[in-house]
Amino acid sequence: MTTIALDREQTDNSISAVRIVNVSLMILALIGSVWLLNWAINLKLSQNEVAETAQVTAEMRERQLGCLAKNIYHEAGSEPFEGKIAVAQVTMNRVDSSQFPGDVCRVIYQKNIFYERVVCQFSWVCDREVAFKPTNGANYEESMIAAKKVLLEDYRLPSLKYALYYHADYVHPGWKKEQVAKIGHHIFYK
């Protein structure tokens, strides 16, 4: 009987030792995961800080201006000037938001895949071919003026300070976002 009791005691001690080792390994894995995640976040933040403080060249600014003017032309070309400014401002609000890329052209041409379907942030990007030639010169010129005011002169509409989204007034996406303004044929949201 004594032998059975000793065997059982040794088995219980072995199981306890295995449990202690398993718990210790799990704790080490958790600490390692937290450390790795912290390292990845700090690395990403340090890269963003460098990118944000990088000097913008004239060539980069010209490219951004062209992208913004195209976006305004396609999204609000026939809208009044205030509507053009509004589309440009939402684009710039997105550039300034951490939810979107930090570059004007990358915000405009951003595509996401939802349920194996490509979705563009601005519908014209998916609808139009790459070659761009405006069919209405006057609307494009006004779009370029609006782009310059917003991008180069930091002109903003106070009502759209936090607007990140908009849609045409004839579309009903069912968004659960706070509406902040209606300008021309577009409704703007936070």
C-alpha positions as CSV (number, residue, x, y, z in Angstrom):
1,M,0.0,0.0,0.0
2,T,2.8,2.3,0.8
3,T,4.3,1.8,-2.6
4,I,1.0,2.7,-4.3
5,A,0.7,5.8,-2.1
6,L,4.2,6.8,-3.0
7,D,3.6,6.2,-6.7
8,R,0.4,8.3,-6.6
9,E,2.3,11.1,-4.8
10,Q,5.1,11.0,-7.3
11,T,2.5,11.1,-10.2
12,D,0.7,14.0,-8.5
13,N,4.0,15.8,-8.2
14,S,4.9,15.1,-11.8
15,I,1.5,16.5,-13.0
16,S,2.0,19.6,-10.8
17,A,5.4,20.1,-12.3
18,V,4.1,19.8,-15.8
19,R,1.3,22.3,-15.0
20,I,3.8,24.7,-13.6
21,V,6.0,24.4,-16.7
22,N,2.9,24.8,-19.0
23,V,1.7,27.9,-17.1
24,S,5.2,29.4,-17.1
25,L,5.5,28.8,-20.9
26,M,2.1,30.4,-21.5
27,I,3.1,33.5,-19.4
28,L,6.4,33.8,-21.3
29,A,4.5,33.5,-24.6
30,L,2.1,36.2,-23.5
31,I,4.9,38.5,-22.4
32,G,6.7,37.8,-25.7
33,S,3.6,38.6,-27.7
34,V,3.0,41.9,-25.9
35,W,6.6,42.8,-26.4
36,L,6.5,42.0,-30.1
37,L,3.3,43.9,-30.6
38,N,4.7,46.9,-28.7
39,W,7.8,46.8,-30.9
40,A,5.8,46.6,-34.1
41,I,3.6,49.6,-33.1
42,N,6.6,51.7,-32.1
43,L,8.3,50.8,-35.4
44,K,5.3,51.8,-37.4
45,L,4.9,55.1,-35.5
46,S,8.5,55.9,-36.0
47,Q,8.2,55.4,-39.7
48,N,5.1,57.6,-39.8
49,E,6.9,60.4,-38.0
50,V,9.7,60.4,-40.5
51,A,7.3,60.4,-43.4
52,E,5.2,63.2,-42.0
53,T,8.3,65.4,-41.4
54,A,9.8,64.7,-44.8
55,Q,10.2,67.8,-47.0
56,V,7.6,68.0,-49.7
57,T,9.2,68.7,-53.1
58,A,7.7,70.8,-55.9
59,E,7.3,67.6,-57.9
60,M,5.4,65.9,-55.1
61,R,3.1,68.9,-54.6
62,E,2.4,69.1,-58.3
63,R,1.4,65.4,-58.4
64,Q,-0.8,65.9,-55.3
65,L,-2.4,69.0,-56.9
66,G,-3.1,67.0,-60.1
67,C,-4.7,64.1,-58.2
68,L,-6.8,66.5,-56.1
69,A,-8.0,68.4,-59.2
70,K,-9.0,65.2,-60.9
71,N,-10.9,64.0,-57.9
72,I,-12.8,67.3,-57.6
73,Y,-13.5,67.2,-61.4
74,H,-14.9,63.7,-61.3
75,E,-16.8,64.0,-58.0
76,A,-18.0,67.6,-58.1
77,G,-17.2,69.0,-61.6
78,S,-20.7,70.3,-62.2
79,E,-21.2,71.4,-58.6
80,P,-20.9,75.1,-57.5
81,F,-17.5,76.2,-56.3
82,E,-18.4,75.5,-52.7
83,G,-19.2,71.9,-53.6
84,K,-15.8,71.6,-55.2
85,I,-14.1,73.0,-52.1
86,A,-16.1,70.5,-50.0
87,V,-14.9,67.5,-51.9
88,A,-11.3,68.7,-51.7
89,Q,-11.7,69.3,-48.0
90,V,-13.0,65.8,-47.3
91,T,-10.1,64.5,-49.3
92,M,-7.6,66.5,-47.2
93,N,-9.5,65.5,-44.0
94,R,-8.8,61.9,-44.9
95,V,-5.2,62.6,-45.5
96,D,-5.0,64.1,-42.0
97,S,-6.9,61.2,-40.5
98,S,-5.1,58.1,-39.2
99,Q,-7.9,56.0,-40.8
100,F,-6.6,56.7,-44.3
101,P,-3.3,56.9,-46.1
102,G,-1.2,60.1,-45.4
103,D,-0.9,61.2,-49.1
104,V,-3.4,62.9,-51.3
105,C,-3.0,60.6,-54.3
106,R,-3.0,57.4,-52.1
107,V,-6.3,58.5,-50.4
108,I,-7.9,59.1,-53.8
109,Y,-6.8,55.9,-55.4
110,Q,-7.2,53.7,-52.3
111,K,-9.0,50.5,-53.0
112,N,-10.2,47.9,-50.5
113,I,-11.4,44.4,-51.0
114,F,-14.7,43.4,-49.3
115,Y,-16.0,40.0,-49.8
116,E,-13.8,39.4,-52.9
117,R,-15.0,42.7,-54.5
118,V,-12.9,45.7,-55.1
119,V,-14.3,48.9,-53.6
120,C,-12.9,52.3,-54.4
121,Q,-13.0,55.2,-51.9
122,F,-14.1,57.5,-54.8
123,S,-16.4,55.8,-57.4
124,W,-14.8,57.4,-60.5
125,V,-11.5,55.6,-59.7
126,C,-13.1,52.2,-60.4
127,D,-15.3,53.5,-63.2
128,R,-12.8,55.5,-65.3
129,E,-9.8,54.4,-67.3
130,V,-6.3,55.5,-66.3
131,A,-5.9,58.1,-69.1
132,F,-7.4,61.4,-68.1
133,K,-8.5,64.1,-70.5
134,P,-11.2,66.5,-69.2
135,T,-14.2,66.9,-71.5
136,N,-15.3,70.2,-69.9
137,G,-12.3,72.5,-69.7
138,A,-14.1,75.2,-67.6
139,N,-15.1,72.7,-65.0
140,Y,-11.6,71.3,-64.8
141,E,-10.1,74.8,-64.5
142,E,-12.4,75.6,-61.6
143,S,-11.5,72.2,-60.1
144,M,-7.9,73.1,-60.3
145,I,-8.5,76.5,-58.6
146,A,-10.4,74.7,-55.8
147,A,-7.6,72.2,-55.4
148,K,-5.0,75.0,-55.1
149,K,-7.1,76.9,-52.5
150,V,-7.5,73.8,-50.4
151,L,-4.1,72.2,-50.8
152,L,-1.8,75.2,-51.1
153,E,-3.7,77.9,-49.2
154,D,-5.3,75.7,-46.6
155,Y,-8.8,77.1,-47.3
156,R,-11.5,75.3,-45.4
157,L,-15.3,75.4,-44.9
158,P,-16.0,75.5,-41.1
159,S,-19.0,73.1,-41.4
160,L,-16.8,70.4,-42.8
161,K,-14.0,70.5,-40.3
162,Y,-14.5,66.8,-39.3
163,A,-16.2,65.5,-42.5
164,L,-14.6,62.3,-43.8
165,Y,-17.5,60.9,-46.0
166,Y,-20.0,62.1,-48.4
167,H,-22.4,60.8,-51.1
168,A,-24.7,62.2,-53.7
169,D,-28.2,63.2,-52.5
170,Y,-29.8,60.6,-54.8
171,V,-27.9,57.7,-53.1
172,H,-29.1,56.2,-49.8
173,P,-26.3,54.1,-48.4
174,G,-27.9,53.7,-44.9
175,W,-24.8,55.0,-43.1
176,K,-25.1,55.4,-39.4
177,K,-22.8,58.5,-39.4
178,E,-23.6,62.0,-38.2
179,Q,-24.6,64.3,-41.1
180,V,-22.8,67.7,-40.9
181,A,-23.8,69.5,-44.1
182,K,-25.5,69.3,-47.5
183,I,-23.7,71.3,-50.2
184,G,-24.9,71.1,-53.8
185,H,-25.9,67.5,-54.5
186,H,-23.7,66.0,-51.8
187,I,-24.4,65.1,-48.2
188,F,-21.4,65.2,-45.9
189,Y,-20.8,63.1,-42.7
190,K,-18.3,62.9,-39.8
